[in-house]
Amino acid sequence: MNSRERRLATGVLVIGTGGSGLRAAIELAEAGVDVIAVGKRSRLDAHTSLAAGGINAALGTEDPLDSWQQHAADTIKESYFLANPHTVEVVTSGAEEGIRDLERYGMSFARTADGRISQRFFGAHTWRRTAFAGDYTGLEIQRTLVSRAEQLEVPILDGIYITRLLVNDNRVFGAYGFDINDGTRYLIHADAIILAAGGHNRIWRQTTSRRDENTGDSFRLAVEAGARLRDAELVQFHPSGILEPENAAGTLISEAARGEGGILRNALGERFMERYDPDRMELSTRDRVALAAYTEIQEGRGTEKGGVWLDVSHLPRETIMQRLPRVYQTMLELQMLDITRDPIEIAPTAHYSMGGVWVRPEDHGTDVDGLYAIGEASSGLHGANRLGGNSLIELLVYGRIVGQAAASYSAGLTNHRRSSAAITEARAEVDTLLTADGRENVRVLQRAIRNTMTKHAGVVRDEKGLMAGLDEIKHIGQRVEDLGIHPDIAGFQDLAHAFDLKASLIAAQATLESALERRETRGCHNRSDYPDLDPKLQVNLVWSPTTGVVREDIPPVPDEIAKLIQDVSTNGKLVE
């Protein structure tokens, strides 16, 4: 045993300290259940803090005719009928309680003159149902949840990287990991584990995620424990990510820039949305605008650096300063660019994993006893295109439900079956990497994966490219055998990156194999060799390394929701 190994024990271990992980931890602490939350980033810097738009619930503040059933109908329609209706019902019917929980914890929402929570249109919603706090909604939610967790004295360990879930006879009994700063090992025994460690959109070159997040950690931990992935191919590309500087490539330029009247032009100066959606132009849906920009670039009408121009310089300076302050500030800091005078060079950027770990709709349990997944790590709600503002409410609703489910699972255990072999294996995995002295560099291989995914599994895909992508990923996997890991005075980041790399390989393989199987174009998934929607593929694709891709039927939509599914007017709305 490593002399610097800490042993901890708890009822429930939460992996990930973003919105979903913290909400689950709060539920457990309020119920008096022993819980520890660990995250590889600082708790105030979780990915949730980047979410700007808002959070959905049919509160009826502005539109009293709204209902959770209509919210469900809008969600299912936007998912291109790949969302699980049970999952959708759980989220939409539990949404108001999720908002009330945040209020109870002290979150300050924007409010109407008479004091009720203000709501606005966002995405393809029939009614105004997006609550918000300026353009910092995610950050405000994260702060509120951290504050509530600290009030409840939830132990939150920052900078801990979980390398493996400990499983015996298909039942979790803990997790293994290390401190990113000083290398101290952690052996954490737990009755149940809630996996809340995000998605996999960092495996593309342009992405709205920051450097060391969303590399598919949840996917790897779940798959290696014996769970499966669902809809890994369904990834939302946001139309507007910046290209430079390289360390910030993909950073989001808010949709508000188009909402306020921003114009998209190609390198020839043409306002190209006239070709793709002449009615809505720049206010078209995310998937349409991303596809349009991608097509312009591919067909040679993009900029030299492979982008298009987003121009707001024709807008009054005061409008930009009042309505787009974050965009103004970001571009000044990153590029010394003044958006009141010059256009922004952008390209489509990987934004959100709509698939994730396979879970049951009722409690988000996986195939492994005692293992749950929530937030962007999970699947079932978004299908082939997500409704703007749904991801944040999902965190709140399932955080509460899964906290309760894990508590009752833990309480119901009559014995603990641990496995010393599983612990030995977890230790050995870290030891082996720490002594690895090969010629390959982790960062170089990570970049190779990102280049492969960008080239072969980006906004538009085809069979030839996906097959080439799989060959390249296999080759990168072979190169990983010759890694060199070098912890230094600054800490154990290199070791963390090696595990990120392992995760990215699994996530890439699952995405490519699933994208190959989905021989149709549906929502975010564009196949140039199969341009039409195929009714036979109105199924979820479930992947594991042992079974490959298996089709899973989706339950029928209940009548009370089906009758409310309609084409939603997008006049005057910025659609997602």
QUIQUI-V421482 format. One record per backbone hydrogen bond with DSSP energy under -1.0 kcal/mol. NH is the residue of the N-H (numbers start at 1). CO is the residue of the C=O. If there is no record, write none. Layout:
NH|CO, NH|CO
This chain:
6|185, 8|187, 10|189, 12|34, 13|192, 14|36, 15|194, 16|38, 22|18, 23|19, 24|20, 25|21, 26|22, 27|23, 28|24, 29|25, 30|26, 31|27, 32|29, 33|28, 36|12, 37|155, 38|14, 39|157, 45|42, 49|46, 50|47, 51|48, 55|131, 56|389, 57|129, 59|57, 66|63, 71|67, 72|68, 73|69, 74|70, 75|71, 76|72, 77|73, 78|74, 79|75, 80|77, 81|76, 84|380, 88|84, 89|85, 90|86, 91|87, 92|88, 93|89, 94|90, 98|94, 99|95, 100|96, 101|97, 102|98, 103|99, 104|100, 105|101, 106|103, 107|102, 110|132, 112|116, 115|112, 118|110, 120|130, 123|574, 125|123, 130|120, 131|55, 136|133, 137|52, 138|51, 140|136, 141|137, 142|138, 143|139, 144|140, 145|141, 146|142, 147|143, 148|144, 149|145, 150|146, 151|147, 152|148, 153|150, 154|149, 157|37, 160|39, 161|178, 163|176, 164|176, 166|174, 168|171, 172|369, 173|166, 175|188, 176|164, 177|186, 178|161, 179|184, 180|159, 183|179, 185|4, 186|177, 187|6, 188|175, 189|8, 190|173, 191|11, 192|11, 193|370, 194|13, 195|372, 196|15, 202|214, 203|200, 204|201, 207|249, 208|350, 213|210, 216|199, 220|216, 221|217, 222|218, 223|219, 224|220, 226|223, 227|222, 229|543, 230|356, 231|541, 234|231, 235|233, 236|352, 238|349, 241|347, 242|251, 248|245, 249|246, 250|242, 251|248, 253|240, 257|254, 258|255, 259|255, 260|256, 261|258, 262|257, 263|311, 265|309, 266|270, 267|301, 269|266, 272|270, 274|271, 275|272, 277|273, 281|277, 283|280, 284|281, 289|285, 290|286, 291|287, 292|288, 293|289, 294|290, 295|291, 296|292, 297|293, 298|294, 299|295, 300|297, 301|296, 303|307, 306|303, 308|346, 309|265, 310|344, 311|263, 315|312, 320|316, 321|317, 322|318, 323|319, 324|320, 328|324, 329|325, 330|326, 331|327, 332|328, 333|329, 334|330, 335|331, 336|332, 337|331, 341|338, 342|338, 344|310, 346|308, 347|241, 349|238, 350|206, 351|236, 352|236, 354|234, 356|230, 357|377, 358|228, 360|365, 364|360, 366|371, 369|170, 371|368, 372|193, 373|364, 374|195, 377|374, 378|375, 384|79, 385|382, 390|387, 394|390, 395|391, 396|392, 397|393, 398|394, 399|395, 400|396, 401|397, 402|398, 403|399, 404|400, 405|401, 406|402, 407|403, 408|404, 409|405, 410|406, 411|407, 412|408, 413|410, 423|419, 424|420, 425|421, 426|422, 427|423, 428|424, 429|425, 430|426, 431|427, 432|428, 433|429, 434|430, 435|431, 436|433, 438|483, 440|482, 445|441, 446|442, 447|443, 448|444, 449|445, 450|446, 451|447, 452|448, 453|449, 454|450, 455|451, 456|452, 457|453, 461|526, 466|462, 467|463, 468|464, 469|465, 470|466, 471|467, 472|468, 473|469, 474|470, 475|471, 476|472, 477|473, 478|474, 479|475, 480|476, 481|478, 482|479, 483|480, 484|440, 485|436, 488|491, 491|488, 492|180, 496|492, 497|493, 498|494, 499|495, 500|496, 501|497, 502|498, 503|499, 504|500, 505|501, 506|502, 507|503, 508|504, 509|505, 510|506, 511|507, 512|508, 513|509, 514|510, 515|511, 516|512, 517|513, 518|514, 519|517, 520|518, 521|532, 522|525, 524|384, 525|522, 528|461, 530|527, 537|534, 538|535, 539|537, 540|552, 542|550, 543|229, 544|548, 548|544, 550|542, 552|540, 561|558, 562|558, 563|559, 564|561, 565|562, 573|570, 575|283
